[in-house]
Amino acid sequence: MAPEKAHHTVTRSLRSLTKVWGVKPLLKSIYTIEDPRLEREVFGLKFKNPVGLAAGFDKNAEYIEEMSNFGFGFIEIGTVTPRPQPGNDKPRMFRLIPDEALINRMGFNNQGADVAAGRLKHLKNRNGLIIGGNIGKNKVTPNEEAVNDYIYCFNALYDYVDYFVVNVSSPNTPGLRDLQEKEPLMHILNTLQGLNSQKEVPKPILLKIAPDLTDSQLDDIVEIVTQTKIAGLIATNTTISREGLQSDSNLVKETGGVSGKPLTKRSTEVIRYVHEKSNGAFPIIGVGGIHSAADALEKLKAGASLVQIYTGFIYEGPGLIRDICKGILNCK
């Protein structure tokens, strides 16, 4: 089955399954570990455990209740854009099975910020689950006007998410990564922080960065976070690098971002570099190539306060969340 079709088939089947009496408590008993030693307080929010579902899996806030049964401490929706958009032409996701990786060029396909906000508004029971909102710009919006798209998403989701993530690092929207340059990025973050400061209860704003940044670019990122006083970073998004891939050469040539095991080492290097360069001045959420408890622990030791999974969840299954939580407890 094509990867994208498989994703929709599994998530819809999960929704049907969890409507059956007794299934929700059964899933929770198998996969969820509740232990006060797993709790974390990061950028003013209390997480029941440090393992989250990364953006991209539940773009439109459709499956939060279903996914919460697997023991996630937080779930990040999106990337959402102001207006609905179909994304790039299909096929746009490819399995690199020998590499335990994926290539995707989804292109911010989503139903729009207002639809996501409406679903979150009617969410019945969060049970202490932290929800993040990953926001981006529409493909047709020129970079000079990108800030308006981020403002729109911020306002639409503000009442319904616990934190925001500014996504300027996806390789699948033409020109988006240009917004990682210092001047446009400062403009976007300062504008959002200005709006945030007017709120009665400001929400943490984080920046998601690419793994392909040079050390000097990462130095700029540290300076930008310090100057704008945003809450922290998510490191990292997918990579455009194809170094060391063992899969079929025709698949490897497909455009898009690579996620999964090939990203494990580089994302950890970025976390460590930024953490050391900033002297741990702000929290980092580590994501990229987490396929085991050991991978997660390595990112936490490198300086991450929390971790997120997506491709590892696809390859390893829902037991990965439980395994990471057990690994953390065993290190106590």
C-alpha positions as CSV (number, residue, x, y, z in Angstrom):
1,M,0.0,0.0,0.0
2,A,1.3,3.5,-0.8
3,P,2.6,5.2,2.4
4,E,0.1,8.1,2.4
5,K,-2.8,5.7,1.8
6,A,-1.5,3.4,4.5
7,H,-1.4,6.4,6.9
8,H,-5.0,7.3,6.3
9,T,-6.2,3.7,6.5
10,V,-4.5,3.1,9.8
11,T,-5.7,6.3,11.5
12,R,-9.3,5.9,10.3
13,S,-9.2,2.2,11.5
14,L,-7.9,3.3,14.8
15,R,-10.7,5.8,15.2
16,S,-13.3,3.0,14.5
17,L,-11.5,0.6,16.9
18,T,-11.4,3.1,19.8
19,K,-15.2,3.4,19.6
20,V,-15.5,-0.2,20.6
21,W,-16.2,-0.6,24.4
22,G,-13.1,-1.4,26.4
23,V,-10.6,-0.7,23.6
24,K,-9.4,2.7,25.0
25,P,-8.6,1.4,28.5
26,L,-7.0,-1.7,26.9
27,L,-4.6,0.4,24.7
28,K,-3.8,2.7,27.7
29,S,-3.0,-0.3,29.9
30,I,-0.6,-1.7,27.2
31,Y,1.2,1.4,26.1
32,T,0.9,4.1,28.7
33,I,3.2,4.6,31.6
34,E,2.1,7.0,34.3
35,D,4.8,7.9,36.8
36,P,5.5,11.3,38.5
37,R,9.2,10.8,37.8
38,L,8.4,11.2,34.1
39,E,6.8,14.7,34.5
40,R,8.7,17.7,33.1
41,E,8.1,21.4,33.4
42,V,9.4,23.1,30.3
43,F,8.7,26.7,29.1
44,G,6.1,27.0,31.9
45,L,4.1,24.0,30.8
46,K,3.7,20.7,32.7
47,F,4.2,17.6,30.6
48,K,3.2,14.3,32.0
49,N,6.1,12.7,30.2
50,P,8.7,14.0,27.8
51,V,7.7,12.0,24.7
52,G,5.7,13.8,22.0
53,L,4.2,13.1,18.6
54,A,5.9,15.4,16.1
55,A,4.0,17.6,13.6
56,G,3.0,16.1,10.3
57,F,1.3,13.0,11.6
58,D,-2.0,14.7,12.7
59,K,-1.9,17.8,10.5
60,N,-5.6,18.7,11.0
61,A,-6.1,17.9,14.6
62,E,-8.3,14.9,13.7
63,Y,-6.8,12.1,15.8
64,I,-5.7,13.7,19.1
65,E,-7.9,11.6,21.4
66,E,-7.0,8.4,19.5
67,M,-3.3,9.0,19.6
68,S,-3.3,10.0,23.3
69,N,-4.2,6.4,24.1
70,F,-0.6,5.4,23.2
71,G,0.9,7.4,26.1
72,F,2.2,10.5,24.4
73,G,3.0,13.4,26.8
74,F,2.2,15.9,24.1
75,I,1.0,16.1,20.5
76,E,1.9,18.7,17.9
77,I,-0.6,19.4,15.2
78,G,0.1,20.9,11.8
79,T,1.8,22.3,9.9
80,V,-1.3,24.4,9.4
81,T,-1.6,27.4,7.0
82,P,-4.1,30.2,6.9
83,R,-6.0,28.8,3.9
84,P,-6.5,25.2,3.0
85,Q,-4.1,23.8,0.4
86,P,-3.8,20.4,-1.2
87,G,0.0,20.2,-1.0
88,N,2.2,18.8,-3.7
89,D,1.2,16.3,-6.4
90,K,1.1,12.6,-5.4
91,P,3.0,10.4,-4.9
92,R,4.8,12.6,-2.3
93,M,5.9,10.1,0.3
94,F,8.3,7.2,-0.2
95,R,9.6,4.4,2.1
96,L,13.4,3.8,2.2
97,I,13.1,0.5,4.0
98,P,16.8,-0.5,4.1
99,D,17.5,2.9,5.7
100,E,14.5,2.8,8.0
101,A,13.6,6.2,6.6
102,L,11.0,8.2,4.6
103,I,11.2,10.8,2.0
104,N,8.3,13.2,1.9
105,R,7.4,16.3,-0.1
106,M,3.9,16.7,1.3
107,G,4.0,20.5,0.9
108,F,1.9,21.6,3.9
109,N,-1.2,19.8,2.8
110,N,-3.9,20.8,5.3
111,Q,-7.5,22.0,5.8
112,G,-6.5,25.4,7.1
113,A,-6.0,27.0,10.5
114,D,-9.7,27.6,11.1
115,V,-10.7,24.0,10.6
116,A,-7.9,22.8,13.0
117,A,-9.0,25.4,15.5
118,G,-12.6,24.2,15.3
119,R,-11.7,20.6,16.0
120,L,-9.5,21.7,19.0
121,K,-12.4,23.8,20.3
122,H,-14.7,20.7,20.4
123,L,-12.1,18.3,21.8
124,K,-13.9,16.6,24.7
125,N,-11.1,15.5,27.0
126,R,-7.5,16.4,27.0
127,N,-6.6,14.5,30.2
128,G,-3.6,16.8,30.8
129,L,-2.3,16.3,27.3
130,I,-0.2,19.3,26.0
131,I,-1.1,20.3,22.4
132,G,1.3,22.3,20.2
133,G,0.4,24.2,17.1
134,N,2.9,24.1,14.2
135,I,2.3,27.0,11.8
136,G,3.5,27.9,8.3
137,K,2.8,30.0,5.3
138,N,0.7,29.1,2.2
139,K,2.6,28.2,-0.9
140,V,1.2,31.1,-2.9
141,T,2.1,33.7,-0.2
142,P,5.3,35.6,-1.2
143,N,8.0,35.6,1.4
144,E,7.7,39.4,1.8
145,E,4.2,38.8,3.1
146,A,4.9,35.6,5.0
147,V,4.6,37.3,8.4
148,N,0.8,37.8,7.7
149,D,0.3,34.1,7.4
150,Y,2.0,33.4,10.7
151,I,-0.1,36.1,12.3
152,Y,-3.3,34.6,11.0
153,C,-2.4,31.1,12.3
154,F,-1.3,32.5,15.6
155,N,-4.6,34.3,16.1
156,A,-6.7,31.3,14.9
157,L,-5.1,28.7,17.2
158,Y,-4.2,30.9,20.2
159,D,-7.2,29.8,22.4
160,Y,-6.8,26.1,21.7
161,V,-3.1,25.2,21.8
162,D,-0.6,25.3,24.6
163,Y,2.5,26.3,22.6
164,F,3.3,27.4,19.0
165,V,6.0,26.3,16.6
166,V,7.1,28.6,13.7
167,N,8.0,26.3,10.8
168,V,10.4,28.0,8.3
169,S,12.5,24.8,7.8
170,S,10.4,22.5,5.7
171,P,12.2,21.8,2.4
172,N,8.9,21.2,0.6
173,T,7.5,24.7,0.2
174,P,9.5,26.7,-2.4
175,G,11.6,29.5,-0.8
176,L,10.4,28.7,2.8
177,R,13.9,28.0,4.1
178,D,15.0,31.5,2.9
179,L,13.0,32.7,5.9
180,Q,15.6,31.1,8.2
181,E,17.9,34.0,7.3
182,K,18.4,36.4,10.2
183,E,16.5,39.5,9.0
184,P,13.2,37.8,7.8
185,L,13.2,35.4,10.8
186,M,13.7,38.2,13.3
187,H,10.8,40.1,11.7
188,I,8.4,37.1,12.0
189,L,9.4,36.2,15.5
190,N,9.4,39.7,16.9
191,T,6.0,40.3,15.3
192,L,4.5,37.2,16.9
193,Q,6.2,38.0,20.3
194,G,4.6,41.5,20.1
195,L,1.2,39.9,19.6
196,N,1.9,37.4,22.3
197,S,2.9,40.1,24.9
198,Q,-0.5,41.7,24.5
199,K,-2.3,38.5,25.6
200,E,-3.3,38.0,29.2
201,V,-1.5,34.6,29.2
202,P,1.3,34.6,26.6
203,K,1.9,31.2,24.9
204,P,5.4,29.8,24.4
205,I,6.7,30.3,20.8
206,L,9.3,27.9,19.5
207,L,11.3,27.8,16.2
208,K,11.8,24.6,14.3
209,I,15.1,24.5,12.5
210,A,16.6,22.4,9.7
211,P,19.4,19.9,10.3
212,D,21.3,21.3,7.2
213,L,22.3,24.6,8.8
214,T,26.0,25.4,9.1
215,D,27.6,26.2,12.5
216,S,27.6,29.9,11.6
217,Q,23.9,29.7,10.8
218,L,23.3,27.9,14.1
219,D,25.2,30.7,15.8
220,D,22.8,33.1,14.3
221,I,19.8,31.0,15.5
222,V,21.1,31.1,19.1
223,E,21.4,34.9,18.8
224,I,17.9,35.2,17.3
225,V,16.4,33.1,20.1
226,T,18.2,35.2,22.7
227,Q,17.2,38.6,21.1
228,T,13.5,37.7,20.4
229,K,13.1,36.0,23.7
230,I,11.1,33.1,22.2
231,A,10.7,30.1,24.4
232,G,13.0,27.6,22.6
233,L,13.8,25.5,19.6
234,I,12.8,22.3,17.9
235,A,15.7,20.5,16.4
236,T,15.4,19.2,13.7
237,N,13.2,19.1,10.7
238,T,13.8,16.7,7.8
239,T,17.1,16.9,5.8
240,I,17.8,17.4,2.1
241,S,21.0,15.4,2.4
242,R,21.2,12.0,0.8
243,E,24.5,11.0,2.3
244,G,25.0,7.3,3.1
245,L,21.6,6.1,2.0
246,Q,21.4,2.4,1.0
247,S,18.0,2.3,-0.6
248,D,17.1,2.0,-4.3
249,S,18.8,4.8,-6.2
250,N,15.6,5.8,-8.0
251,L,13.9,6.3,-4.7
252,V,16.8,8.2,-3.2
253,K,16.6,10.6,-6.1
254,E,13.1,11.7,-5.2
255,T,12.9,15.3,-4.0
256,G,11.8,16.0,-0.5
257,G,13.0,15.8,3.1
258,V,14.5,12.6,4.6
259,S,13.4,11.5,8.0
260,G,14.2,8.5,10.2
261,K,17.5,6.8,11.0
262,P,19.7,8.7,8.6
263,L,18.8,11.8,10.6
264,T,19.7,10.4,14.1
265,K,23.3,11.5,14.3
266,R,22.9,14.9,12.7
267,S,19.9,16.0,14.7
268,T,21.7,15.1,17.9
269,E,24.8,17.0,16.8
270,V,22.6,20.1,16.2
271,I,21.0,19.8,19.7
272,R,24.4,19.4,21.3
273,Y,25.9,22.3,19.4
274,V,23.0,24.7,20.2
275,H,22.8,23.6,23.8
276,E,26.5,24.2,24.4
277,K,26.7,27.4,22.4
278,S,23.8,28.9,24.3
279,N,25.0,27.5,27.7
280,G,21.6,25.9,28.0
281,A,19.8,29.2,28.0
282,F,16.6,27.9,26.5
283,P,14.8,24.5,26.1
284,I,15.2,22.3,23.0
285,I,12.8,19.7,21.8
286,G,14.8,16.9,20.1
287,V,13.4,15.2,17.0
288,G,14.9,13.2,14.2
289,G,15.7,9.6,13.9
290,I,14.5,8.4,17.3
291,H,13.9,4.6,16.8
292,S,14.7,3.4,20.3
293,A,14.9,4.4,23.9
294,A,18.7,4.7,23.5
295,D,18.2,7.3,20.6
296,A,15.9,9.4,22.8
297,L,18.2,9.2,25.8
298,E,21.1,10.3,23.6
299,K,19.2,13.4,22.6
300,L,18.2,14.2,26.2
301,K,21.9,13.9,27.2
302,A,22.9,16.2,24.4
303,G,20.7,18.9,25.8
304,A,17.1,18.3,24.8
305,S,14.4,18.8,27.4
306,L,11.8,16.8,25.5
307,V,11.7,14.6,22.5
308,Q,9.3,13.9,19.6
309,I,8.9,10.9,17.3
310,Y,7.2,10.3,13.9
311,T,9.1,8.1,11.5
312,G,10.4,6.0,14.4
313,F,6.7,5.5,15.5
314,I,5.9,4.3,11.9
315,Y,8.7,1.8,11.8
316,E,8.8,0.6,15.4
317,G,5.2,0.9,16.4
318,P,3.4,2.4,19.4
319,G,5.5,0.5,21.9
320,L,8.3,3.0,21.2
321,I,6.7,5.6,23.5
322,R,6.5,3.1,26.4
323,D,10.1,1.9,25.7
324,I,11.4,5.5,25.9
325,C,9.5,6.2,29.1
326,K,10.9,3.0,30.6
327,G,14.4,3.9,29.5
328,I,14.1,7.3,31.1
329,L,12.9,5.7,34.4
330,N,15.7,3.1,34.3
331,C,18.3,6.0,34.2
332,K,16.9,7.6,37.4
